[in-house]
């Protein structure tokens, strides 16, 4: 179990961001055999990037060589597994090369922030959201859907998950920052309007997201409860996206 904990990324909030847009793309469109190995490659790729970033970060930030070295083997093996699964997928669906190329600049920015030991920066978190939400388009396309069909739900995902970056900071690392709290609430107010313009039904979950951003900070909620609330919010978003666009 300790080995598993070392290999599986401990960024718990990232798993909802990896899964919900992808599942939305699958459920909005038509399920296809291609989507299952593609999802596995997506998760393996995330693990590869995570360990690569930690290896890059700790080589500069830690005086203990073992701290960085323990990420080297997982990075190599997850990268190898991603390539072993991804290359046959590219042969089956060459258009995936365009999707990978579109994501590459965002991943490069994340690695650069890791190298500077600033992976917790607000901008870095926002950059990471973009390719995760873009996977809705990839999953939808893998099921025969079109970019036009996926644009609105992908934007809705982007609005929500971008908002989780400052909101979670107000609950944990920046819980004493009034500036972060005001910024988070202001963002969610704008996101509510933008979501309603995409579809009026989306105003329902985004009004709840605004309420939690305004009410919950400063109430001393523990990390597990904060995480549980975000899992519920993510599932709520998935349900509305499938209901509105499915």
C-alpha positions, -999 to +999 in steps of 0.1 A: +000+000+000+029+024+008+043+017-027+009+024-043+007+058-024+041+067-038+031+059-074-004+073-075-005+111-075-018+126-042-035+156-059-070+144-050-088+173-066-072+166-099-090+133-104-124+149-107-110+174-132-096+145-152-127+124-151-157+147-153-150+165-186-141+132-202-172+114-189-193+144-201-179+140-236-187+103-236-222+107-222-231+136-244-221+118-275-222+082-285-200+057-266-173+041-286-147+014-280-120+040-286-130+060-256-120+033-230-083+029-240-082+067-246-093+073-211-067+049-197-040+066-217-052+100-204-049+088-168-015+072-174-004+104-191-014+124-161+006+102-138+036+105-161+033+143-161+029+145-123+060+125-116+080+143-142+070+176-127+079+164-092+113+151-104+120+184-122+109+204-091+128+185-065+160+183-084+162+221-078+142+226-046+155+197-024+190+191-011+182+154-007+189+137-040+166+108-031+136+131-030+138+137-067+151+102-075+120+085-062+099+101-089+123+091-118+112+055-121+074+062-119+079+090-145+097+067-169+073+038-165+042+059-167+056+076-198+064+043-214+029+029-206+013+060-221+033+057-253+027+020-255-011+027-254-011+060-271+008+050-303-018+024-314-045+049-306-028+074-329-028+047-356-065+041-351-073+078-349-046+101-363-066+132-354-055+126-318-021+140-328-037+174-331-053+171-297-019+162-282-002+191-299-029+215-286-023+203-251+015+204-252+020+242-246-001+240-214+018+210-201+051+228-209+039+258-188+031+234-159+066+219-161+082+253-161+063+263-130+073+230-114+110+238-123+107+271-105+090+254-075+059+274-080+034+246-089+009+260-064+007+294-082-028+305-092-018+309-129-003+274-130-036+259-117-056+278-142-033+266-170-037+230-159-075+233-162-075+240-199-063+207-213-084+188-187-116+205-200-104+201-235-107+163-231-145+167-233-140+176-270-116+147-275-139+122-258-169+135-278-149+133-311-139+098-303-176+089-301-183+106-335-193+140-322-183+174-335-164+204-321-195+225-324-215+200-303-188+200-276-179+237-274-206+249-250-202+220-225-165+223-226-167+260-218-191+252-189-165+228-176-138+254-180-159+280-161-164+255-132-130+240-128-112+274-133-133+286-103-122+257-081-086+270-083-091+302-063-120+287-043-100+258-029-072+283-021-097+303+000-105+271+019-069+259+025-037+278+016-052+313+014-080+308+040-070+340+058-068+361+026-097+385+022-084+394-013-085+358-025-120+354-011-133+386-028-116+375-060-132+340-058-166+354-052-163+379-081-151+352-104-181+330-095-205+358-101-191+363-136-191+326-142-228+324-132-237+350-159-215+333-185-230+299-178-265+312-180-257+326-214-245+292-225-278+277-213-303+290-188-304+257-170-267+260-161-276+289-139-288+264-113-255+247-105-234+278-110-257+297-085-248+270-060-211+273-068-213+310-062-231+304-029-204+280-017-177+304-027-193+331-007-204+312+024-180+283+031-146+301+034-137+310+070-159+283+085-131+260+094-140+231+072-115+203+071-097+192+040-117+159+036-150+179+038-138+205+013-129+176-010-163+159-005-181+192-014-161+195-046-168+159-056-205+167-052-202+199-072-184+180-100-210+153-101-237+180-102-220+197-132-218+163-149-255+157-144-265+191-158-242+188-188-256+154-197-291+167-191-287+199-211-265+187-240-270+149-240 
